[in-house]
């Protein structure tokens, strides 16, 4: 009979695995933050206008929605490390294609292959829960914190690097090399999980979910270009919603659904996933308005902070560090006041932040302090909300549950961004700048965006109050959990 490994050895092995995953997640954030500062140069390099450049982000977003749920399910079925290795290989290949793309269409193909990046976190969450369930919340907070810091550093470094080397290919190769280095890290240093979900992939359900989400978001993401009342926009959204309705019916009838809808209610992860949608809408949706406001020159428009690009880059790094602090402290705070109370606290800090941004929009220091408070509150939610989903999910469905969390947050962020763009275009003023007339969003539009975000944050706080506590949630079981023998635990016994 084999003896169990000492607690210290198990903790060390789990900590080592988390360390490697943190490096990967930093790289994931680096790649996600790498592109925004490069868009103008990409447009110049490939001779495309701003409307076409929008597809650099839209293609990535849409394909993320398509890839992540399926990859999460495949991880639950066949092994999370195995799918993480496949995923990082796809992202590395996509990054190389982007760097050496001979045309804009090939660059978009590479961006599509980078989209599985969104599945890193769901697969990593499943690995850390499998390795050390009792410290999963702390590990998840570290992973999210690494992602946040990586994104801020990527956005800052890519612009500086482009100014120094003045070669787009070299700049785009940096994240490609990083992803290539991650392949052997995953292959040799990340352990495999042993719990498997029974059954097979529900490919009809996967196709319907993917098509429904893609079609709906395609209409929403392009509504500002096509027009919200155009037949193309309305038709895309309507067809997408119909496909999602059909998907719900299919999932109720198949033996092994892509997403077991009963789990959303019986395990207590339904409300946290709804909360993720509210959170994504306010966090992602408000970013453009916030960036534009702090760049706007009050001398010409009568409002804004008038910060230069270098100051904005430094500000975003400070805000990222505030979010990082919230994410890393979130698990400790949750240990004292419960996880759902921590989400409530983060949401209320968001309400306070947006209210202060409205009240002090004409004062630079109080406005920036309000943004700092909001970033810390967002960090608390980023660190704790996914941990709630991971801990409540059935043991054999952690990756797909985490994928639903990620997808709902990203999709809601896309919807929020499109709606806020509509708000920004609804309140316009005509200005005289250097003797020429120009139209721009009025101060009212910014205040309205922050008001909506405050309402979304307050709604999230109310939803979080309804989260089930651990004692109220029955341990979720799945009919087909399989435990696969692996070499990793045996190596631990020898340690």
C-alpha positions as CSV (number, residue, x, y, z in Angstrom):
1,X,0.0,0.0,0.0
2,X,1.4,3.4,-1.0
3,X,1.7,6.1,1.6
4,X,0.4,9.5,1.0
5,X,3.0,12.2,0.3
6,X,3.9,14.5,3.1
7,X,1.8,17.7,3.3
8,X,4.8,19.8,2.8
9,X,5.9,17.9,-0.3
10,X,2.4,18.2,-1.8
11,X,2.3,21.9,-1.1
12,X,5.7,22.4,-2.7
13,X,4.7,20.5,-5.8
14,X,1.4,22.4,-6.0
15,X,3.3,25.7,-5.5
16,X,5.8,24.8,-8.2
17,X,3.0,24.1,-10.7
18,X,1.2,27.4,-9.8
19,X,4.5,29.2,-10.3
20,X,4.9,28.0,-13.9
21,X,1.3,28.8,-14.6
22,X,1.7,32.3,-13.2
23,X,4.5,32.9,-15.8
24,X,2.2,31.7,-18.5
25,X,-0.6,34.0,-17.4
26,X,1.8,36.9,-17.3
27,X,2.6,36.1,-20.9
28,X,-1.1,35.9,-21.7
29,X,-1.6,39.4,-20.3
30,X,1.4,40.6,-22.1
31,X,0.0,39.5,-25.5
32,X,-3.5,40.8,-24.7
33,X,-2.1,44.3,-23.9
34,X,0.4,44.3,-26.7
35,X,-1.8,45.3,-29.6
36,X,-3.7,48.5,-28.8
37,X,-0.6,50.8,-29.0
38,X,0.4,49.2,-32.3
39,X,-2.9,49.6,-34.2
40,X,-2.0,52.9,-35.8
41,X,1.3,51.4,-37.1
42,X,-0.6,48.3,-38.3
43,X,-2.9,50.5,-40.3
44,X,0.0,52.3,-41.9
45,X,1.9,49.1,-42.6
46,X,-1.1,47.4,-44.4
47,X,-2.8,50.6,-45.7
48,X,-6.1,50.0,-44.0
49,X,-8.5,52.5,-42.4
50,X,-9.8,52.7,-38.8
51,X,-12.9,50.7,-39.6
52,X,-10.8,47.8,-40.9
53,X,-8.5,48.1,-37.9
54,X,-11.4,47.5,-35.7
55,X,-11.3,43.8,-36.9
56,X,-7.9,43.3,-35.2
57,X,-9.8,43.3,-31.9
58,X,-13.2,42.0,-33.2
59,X,-11.7,38.9,-34.8
60,X,-9.9,38.0,-31.6
61,X,-13.0,38.6,-29.4
62,X,-15.3,36.6,-31.6
63,X,-12.9,33.6,-31.9
64,X,-12.3,33.7,-28.2
65,X,-16.0,33.2,-27.7
66,X,-15.9,30.3,-30.2
67,X,-12.9,28.6,-28.8
68,X,-13.1,28.9,-25.0
69,X,-16.2,26.8,-24.1
70,X,-15.1,23.9,-26.4
71,X,-11.5,23.9,-25.2
72,X,-12.8,23.9,-21.6
73,X,-15.0,20.9,-22.3
74,X,-12.2,19.0,-24.1
75,X,-10.0,19.7,-21.1
76,X,-12.5,18.1,-18.7
77,X,-12.8,15.1,-21.0
78,X,-9.2,14.5,-22.0
79,X,-6.9,16.3,-19.6
80,X,-6.3,19.9,-18.8
81,X,-2.6,19.9,-19.3
82,X,-3.0,18.2,-22.6
83,X,-5.4,20.9,-23.8
84,X,-3.2,23.6,-22.4
85,X,-0.3,22.3,-24.4
86,X,-2.5,22.3,-27.6
87,X,-3.8,25.8,-26.8
88,X,-0.4,27.4,-26.2
89,X,0.9,25.8,-29.4
90,X,-2.0,27.3,-31.4
91,X,-1.4,30.7,-29.8
92,X,2.3,30.6,-30.6
93,X,1.6,29.6,-34.2
94,X,-0.9,32.5,-34.4
95,X,1.6,34.9,-33.0
96,X,4.2,33.9,-35.6
97,X,1.7,34.4,-38.4
98,X,0.8,37.8,-37.1
99,X,4.5,38.9,-36.9
100,X,5.3,37.8,-40.5
101,X,1.9,38.4,-42.1
102,X,2.3,39.5,-45.7
103,X,-1.2,41.0,-45.8
104,X,-3.9,42.3,-43.5
105,X,-6.1,39.3,-44.1
106,X,-3.3,36.9,-43.0
107,X,-2.7,39.0,-39.9
108,X,-6.4,38.6,-39.0
109,X,-6.0,34.8,-39.5
110,X,-3.1,34.9,-37.0
111,X,-5.3,36.9,-34.6
112,X,-8.0,34.2,-34.8
113,X,-5.4,31.6,-33.9
114,X,-4.3,33.7,-30.9
115,X,-7.9,33.5,-29.6
116,X,-7.5,30.2,-27.7
117,X,-5.4,32.4,-25.3
118,X,-8.7,33.0,-23.5
119,X,-8.8,29.3,-22.5
120,X,-5.6,29.5,-20.5
121,X,-7.3,30.6,-17.3
122,X,-10.1,28.0,-17.3
123,X,-7.6,25.1,-17.9
124,X,-5.2,26.6,-15.3
125,X,-8.1,26.9,-12.8
126,X,-8.8,23.2,-13.2
127,X,-5.2,22.3,-12.7
128,X,-4.7,24.3,-9.5
129,X,-8.0,23.0,-8.0
130,X,-6.8,19.4,-8.8
131,X,-3.4,20.0,-7.3
132,X,-4.3,21.7,-4.1
133,X,-8.0,22.4,-3.7
134,X,-7.6,24.0,-0.2
135,X,-5.4,26.8,-1.6
136,X,-7.2,27.1,-5.0
137,X,-8.6,30.6,-4.1
138,X,-5.1,32.0,-3.4
139,X,-3.7,30.4,-6.5
140,X,-6.5,31.8,-8.7
141,X,-5.9,35.3,-7.3
142,X,-2.2,35.0,-8.2
143,X,-3.0,33.9,-11.7
144,X,-5.5,36.7,-12.2
145,X,-3.0,39.2,-10.8
146,X,-0.3,38.0,-13.2
147,X,-2.7,38.5,-16.1
148,X,-3.6,42.0,-15.0
149,X,0.0,43.1,-14.6
150,X,1.1,41.4,-17.8
151,X,-1.6,43.3,-19.7
152,X,-0.5,46.7,-18.3
153,X,3.2,46.0,-19.0
154,X,2.4,44.8,-22.5
155,X,0.5,47.9,-23.3
156,X,3.3,50.1,-22.1
157,X,6.3,48.2,-23.4
158,X,5.0,47.5,-27.0
159,X,4.6,51.2,-27.7
160,X,8.0,52.1,-26.3
161,X,9.6,49.2,-28.2
162,X,8.0,50.3,-31.4
163,X,9.4,53.8,-30.9
164,X,12.9,52.5,-30.3
165,X,13.2,49.8,-33.0
166,X,10.7,51.3,-35.6
167,X,10.1,47.8,-36.9
168,X,6.6,46.3,-36.5
169,X,7.7,42.7,-37.2
170,X,10.3,42.7,-34.5
171,X,7.8,44.2,-32.0
172,X,5.2,41.6,-32.9
173,X,7.8,38.8,-32.5
174,X,8.3,39.4,-28.8
175,X,5.0,37.8,-27.6
176,X,5.5,35.1,-30.2
177,X,8.9,34.1,-28.7
178,X,7.4,34.2,-25.2
179,X,4.6,31.8,-26.2
180,X,7.1,29.5,-27.9
181,X,9.1,29.3,-24.7
182,X,5.9,28.4,-22.8
183,X,5.4,25.2,-24.9
184,X,8.3,23.2,-23.2
185,X,7.3,24.7,-19.8
186,X,3.8,23.1,-20.2
187,X,5.1,19.9,-21.7
188,X,7.7,19.1,-19.0
189,X,6.8,21.2,-15.9
190,X,3.0,21.4,-15.6
191,X,1.3,18.3,-14.1
192,X,-1.7,16.6,-15.6
193,X,-5.0,16.4,-13.7
194,X,-6.6,13.0,-13.0
195,X,-10.3,13.6,-13.0
196,X,-12.2,13.2,-16.2
197,X,-15.7,13.9,-17.3
198,X,-17.6,11.0,-18.8
199,X,-19.1,10.9,-22.3
200,X,-18.0,12.9,-25.4
201,X,-18.2,16.3,-26.8
202,X,-21.7,17.5,-27.7
203,X,-20.7,18.8,-31.1
204,X,-24.2,19.9,-32.2
205,X,-24.5,21.9,-28.9
206,X,-21.0,23.3,-29.4
207,X,-21.8,24.4,-33.0
208,X,-25.1,26.0,-31.9
209,X,-23.5,27.8,-29.0
210,X,-20.6,29.0,-31.1
211,X,-22.8,30.2,-34.0
212,X,-25.3,31.8,-31.6
213,X,-22.6,33.8,-29.7
214,X,-20.6,34.7,-32.8
215,X,-23.7,35.9,-34.8
216,X,-25.0,37.9,-31.9
217,X,-21.7,39.5,-31.0
218,X,-20.9,40.2,-34.7
219,X,-24.0,42.3,-34.9
220,X,-23.3,44.1,-31.7
221,X,-19.6,44.7,-32.3
222,X,-20.3,46.2,-35.7
223,X,-23.4,48.1,-34.8
224,X,-21.5,51.5,-34.7
225,X,-20.4,50.9,-38.3
226,X,-23.5,49.3,-39.7
227,X,-25.9,51.3,-37.7
228,X,-28.0,50.1,-34.9
229,X,-31.2,50.2,-37.0
230,X,-29.7,48.6,-40.1
231,X,-31.1,45.3,-41.3
232,X,-27.7,43.7,-41.0
233,X,-27.3,44.6,-37.3
234,X,-30.8,43.6,-36.3
235,X,-30.7,40.5,-38.4
236,X,-27.4,39.3,-36.9
237,X,-28.6,39.8,-33.4
238,X,-31.9,38.2,-34.0
239,X,-30.5,35.1,-35.7
240,X,-27.9,34.8,-33.0
241,X,-30.5,34.9,-30.2
242,X,-32.7,32.3,-32.1
243,X,-29.7,30.0,-32.3
244,X,-29.0,30.4,-28.6
245,X,-32.6,29.5,-27.8
246,X,-32.3,26.4,-29.9
247,X,-29.1,25.5,-28.1
248,X,-30.8,25.7,-24.8
249,X,-33.4,23.2,-26.0
250,X,-30.7,20.8,-27.4
251,X,-28.7,20.9,-24.1
252,X,-31.8,19.8,-22.2
253,X,-32.2,16.7,-24.3
254,X,-28.7,15.3,-25.0
255,X,-27.2,12.7,-22.6
256,X,-23.8,14.5,-22.4
257,X,-24.4,18.2,-23.0
258,X,-21.6,20.7,-23.6
259,X,-23.0,22.6,-20.7
260,X,-25.1,20.8,-18.1
261,X,-27.7,23.5,-17.5
262,X,-28.8,21.7,-14.2
263,X,-25.3,22.4,-12.8
264,X,-25.9,26.1,-13.1
265,X,-28.7,25.9,-10.6
266,X,-27.9,22.9,-8.4
267,X,-24.2,23.8,-7.8
268,X,-24.7,27.4,-7.2
269,X,-22.6,28.8,-10.1
270,X,-25.5,30.3,-12.0
271,X,-25.6,33.6,-10.1
272,X,-21.8,34.0,-10.1
273,X,-21.7,33.6,-13.8
274,X,-24.5,36.2,-14.1
275,X,-22.4,38.4,-11.8
276,X,-19.5,37.9,-14.2
277,X,-21.6,39.3,-17.0
278,X,-22.5,42.4,-15.0
279,X,-18.9,42.8,-14.0
280,X,-17.6,42.4,-17.6
281,X,-20.1,45.0,-18.9
282,X,-18.9,47.7,-16.5
283,X,-15.2,46.9,-16.5
284,X,-14.6,46.4,-20.2
285,X,-17.3,48.6,-21.4
286,X,-16.1,51.7,-19.6
287,X,-12.4,51.5,-20.6
288,X,-12.7,53.4,-23.8
289,X,-14.7,56.3,-22.2
290,X,-12.2,56.5,-19.3
291,X,-9.2,56.5,-21.7
292,X,-10.7,59.2,-23.9
293,X,-11.7,61.4,-21.0
294,X,-8.2,61.6,-19.4
295,X,-6.7,62.3,-22.8
296,X,-9.2,65.1,-23.7
297,X,-7.8,68.6,-23.5
298,X,-10.0,70.8,-21.3
299,X,-8.6,73.9,-23.0
300,X,-10.3,73.0,-26.3
301,X,-13.4,71.0,-25.2
302,X,-14.1,72.4,-21.7
303,X,-13.7,69.1,-20.0
304,X,-11.2,66.2,-19.5
305,X,-7.9,65.9,-17.8
306,X,-5.6,66.6,-20.7
307,X,-2.9,64.1,-19.8
308,X,-0.3,63.2,-22.4
309,X,0.3,59.7,-23.7
310,X,3.3,59.0,-21.5
311,X,1.4,60.0,-18.4
312,X,-1.6,57.9,-19.4
313,X,0.8,54.9,-19.8
314,X,2.1,55.4,-16.3
315,X,-1.4,55.9,-15.0
316,X,-2.6,52.6,-16.5
317,X,0.4,50.8,-14.9
318,X,-0.5,52.2,-11.5
319,X,-4.1,51.2,-12.0
320,X,-3.0,47.7,-12.9
321,X,-0.9,47.5,-9.8
322,X,-4.0,48.6,-7.8
323,X,-6.0,45.8,-9.4
324,X,-3.2,43.4,-8.8
325,X,-3.2,44.3,-5.1
326,X,-7.0,43.7,-4.9
327,X,-6.7,40.4,-6.7
328,X,-3.9,39.1,-4.5
329,X,-5.5,40.3,-1.3
330,X,-9.0,39.1,-2.3
331,X,-8.5,35.5,-1.0
332,X,-7.3,36.8,2.4
333,X,-10.2,39.2,2.7
334,X,-12.6,36.5,1.7
335,X,-11.2,34.3,4.5
336,X,-12.3,37.0,7.0
337,X,-15.6,38.2,5.6
338,X,-16.6,35.4,3.2
339,X,-16.2,35.3,-0.6
340,X,-19.5,36.7,-1.5
341,X,-19.1,39.6,1.0
342,X,-15.7,40.4,-0.8
343,X,-17.5,40.6,-4.1
344,X,-20.1,42.9,-2.5
345,X,-17.2,45.0,-1.1
346,X,-15.5,45.2,-4.5
347,X,-18.8,46.2,-6.2
348,X,-19.5,48.9,-3.7
349,X,-16.1,50.3,-4.2
350,X,-16.9,50.4,-7.9
351,X,-20.1,52.4,-7.1
352,X,-18.1,54.8,-5.0
353,X,-15.5,55.1,-7.7
354,X,-17.9,56.0,-10.5
355,X,-19.9,58.3,-8.3
356,X,-16.7,60.2,-7.4
357,X,-15.6,60.3,-11.1
358,X,-18.9,62.0,-11.8
359,X,-18.7,64.4,-8.9
360,X,-15.0,65.3,-9.4
361,X,-14.8,65.1,-13.2
362,X,-13.3,68.7,-13.3
363,X,-10.6,67.9,-10.6
364,X,-7.6,65.8,-11.7
365,X,-6.3,64.5,-8.3
366,X,-9.7,63.4,-6.9
367,X,-10.7,61.9,-10.3
368,X,-7.5,59.8,-10.5
369,X,-7.9,58.8,-6.8
370,X,-11.5,57.6,-7.7
371,X,-10.1,55.5,-10.6
372,X,-7.6,54.0,-8.2
373,X,-10.3,52.9,-5.8
374,X,-12.3,51.4,-8.6
375,X,-9.3,49.5,-9.8
376,X,-8.8,48.0,-6.4
377,X,-12.4,47.0,-6.2
378,X,-12.2,45.4,-9.6
379,X,-9.2,43.5,-8.4
380,X,-11.1,42.1,-5.5
381,X,-13.8,40.8,-7.9
382,X,-11.3,39.5,-10.4
383,X,-9.5,37.5,-7.7
384,X,-12.6,36.2,-5.8
385,X,-15.5,35.7,-8.3
386,X,-13.7,33.0,-10.5
387,X,-12.6,31.2,-7.3
388,X,-16.3,31.0,-6.3
389,X,-17.1,29.4,-9.6
390,X,-14.2,27.0,-9.4
391,X,-15.0,25.8,-5.9
392,X,-18.7,25.3,-6.6
393,X,-18.3,23.6,-9.9
394,X,-18.5,19.8,-10.1
395,X,-15.1,18.2,-9.9
396,X,-15.3,16.9,-13.5
397,X,-16.5,20.2,-15.0
398,X,-14.2,22.8,-13.6
399,X,-12.7,23.9,-16.9
400,X,-16.0,24.3,-18.8
401,X,-17.6,26.1,-15.8
402,X,-14.6,28.5,-15.8
403,X,-14.9,28.8,-19.5
404,X,-18.5,29.9,-19.1
405,X,-17.4,32.5,-16.5
406,X,-14.7,33.9,-18.9
407,X,-17.0,33.8,-21.9
408,X,-19.9,35.5,-20.2
409,X,-17.6,38.3,-18.9
410,X,-16.0,38.8,-22.3
411,X,-19.3,38.7,-24.2
412,X,-20.9,41.2,-21.8
413,X,-17.9,43.4,-22.1
414,X,-18.4,43.5,-25.8
415,X,-22.0,44.3,-25.4
416,X,-21.2,47.0,-22.9
417,X,-18.6,48.6,-25.1
418,X,-21.1,48.7,-28.1
419,X,-23.8,50.2,-25.9
420,X,-21.5,52.8,-24.5
421,X,-20.3,53.7,-28.0
422,X,-23.9,54.3,-28.8
423,X,-24.3,56.6,-25.7
424,X,-21.1,58.4,-26.7
425,X,-22.5,59.1,-30.2
426,X,-25.9,60.2,-28.9
427,X,-24.6,63.3,-27.1
428,X,-22.4,65.4,-29.4
429,X,-21.1,68.9,-29.5
430,X,-19.7,71.0,-32.3
431,X,-16.3,72.6,-31.5
432,X,-14.2,75.2,-33.3
433,X,-10.6,74.0,-33.3
434,X,-8.0,76.0,-35.2
435,X,-10.8,77.7,-37.2
436,X,-12.3,74.4,-38.2
437,X,-15.6,72.8,-37.0
438,X,-15.4,69.3,-35.5
439,X,-17.9,67.1,-33.8
440,X,-17.1,65.3,-30.5
441,X,-18.8,63.5,-27.7
442,X,-20.1,65.9,-25.0
443,X,-19.2,65.8,-21.3
444,X,-22.7,64.5,-20.7
445,X,-22.0,61.3,-22.5
446,X,-19.0,60.5,-20.2
447,X,-21.1,61.2,-17.1
448,X,-23.9,59.0,-18.4
449,X,-21.5,56.1,-19.1
450,X,-20.1,56.3,-15.5
451,X,-23.7,56.5,-14.2
452,X,-24.6,53.3,-16.0
453,X,-21.5,51.6,-14.7
454,X,-22.4,52.6,-11.2
455,X,-25.8,51.0,-11.6
456,X,-24.2,47.8,-13.0
457,X,-21.8,47.7,-10.0
458,X,-24.7,48.2,-7.6
459,X,-26.7,45.4,-9.3
460,X,-23.7,43.1,-9.0
461,X,-23.5,43.8,-5.3
462,X,-27.2,42.9,-4.9
463,X,-26.7,39.7,-7.0
464,X,-23.7,38.7,-4.9
465,X,-25.8,38.9,-1.8
466,X,-27.8,36.1,-3.2
467,X,-24.8,33.8,-3.8
468,X,-25.0,30.5,-1.9
469,X,-22.6,30.1,0.9
470,X,-20.6,26.9,1.0
471,X,-22.9,25.3,3.6
472,X,-26.0,26.0,1.4
473,X,-24.6,24.3,-1.6
474,X,-24.7,20.6,-1.9
475,X,-21.5,19.0,-3.1
476,X,-22.1,18.8,-6.9
477,X,-21.7,15.4,-8.3
478,X,-21.5,14.2,-11.8
479,X,-22.7,10.8,-13.0
480,X,-19.5,10.0,-14.9
481,X,-16.5,11.2,-13.0
482,X,-13.4,9.1,-13.9
483,X,-10.1,9.2,-12.1
484,X,-7.2,8.5,-14.5
485,X,-4.0,7.1,-13.1
486,X,-1.1,9.4,-13.9
487,X,2.6,9.5,-13.4
488,X,2.7,12.9,-11.7
489,X,1.4,11.7,-8.2
490,X,3.8,8.8,-8.3
491,X,6.7,11.2,-8.7
492,X,5.4,13.1,-5.8
493,X,5.6,10.0,-3.6
494,X,9.2,9.6,-4.4
495,X,10.0,13.2,-3.5
